[in-house]
Amino acid sequence: MIATAAAREAIEVRAAASRLTSADEIRAVFDVLAAEITDVLADCCPVLLAIMHGGVFTAVELSRRLEFPHEFDYAHASRYGKALTGGELDWHVYPRETLRDRHVLVVDDILDRGQTLAAVLEALADIGVERAYSAVLVEKTLETPRPTADFVGLTVPDAYVFGCGMDYKGFWRGLPDVYAVR
């Protein structure tokens, strides 16, 4: 028995959602992303900086595929919480000073309007990183100006998406496919 109304809603949303990308396609996307990142960062001993919560799913998948020395860290900045629209950026864990003079690969699940990525890159510049790169699993198709990611796995329409680290009101991050809310 599902205990909460939110969980029942999440089940209904998933049942009605359309699958945009399968788990097999996602695995192939991670393989390509890892190869592209390797071409650029293999000699830099970078720090993979996962942006919590969703970015950790992408960062772990990439880390497993990178066959060169790298370290792993995280920052936690959120605009959504359990809402479906973004609000003000809320820093839970700011990037650490230990990133100074390092090559850093910011890893997030999705590039939407770009406000979180812009804030993280600004924070890294303030710390004094040697060079910051960015990688996202998913980039939404938008006509509005925003920061660009250095490495992009796949592009999806401007819809609310979940799975592969992206959530619907806190649910479904662990799904291996990417879905769009109808």
Salt bridges, closest charged atoms under 4 A:
GLU9 OE2 - LYS169 NZ 2.92
ASP24 OD1 - ARG27 NH2 2.00
ASP31 OD1 - ARG65 NE 2.67
GLU61 OE2 - ARG64 NH1 3.45
GLU61 OE1 - ARG65 NH1 2.73
GLU71 OE2 - ARG102 NH2 2.92
ASP73 OD1 - ARG96 NH1 3.19
ASP90 OD2 - HIS92 NE2 3.42
GLU97 OE1 - ARG100 NH2 2.73
ASP112 OD1 - ARG113 NH1 2.57
ASP112 OD2 - LYS140 NZ 3.21
GLU139 OE2 - ARG146 NH2 3.71
ASP158 OD2 - ARG113 NH2 3.67
ASP158 OD1 - LYS140 NZ 3.85
ASP167 OD1 - ARG173 NH2 3.20
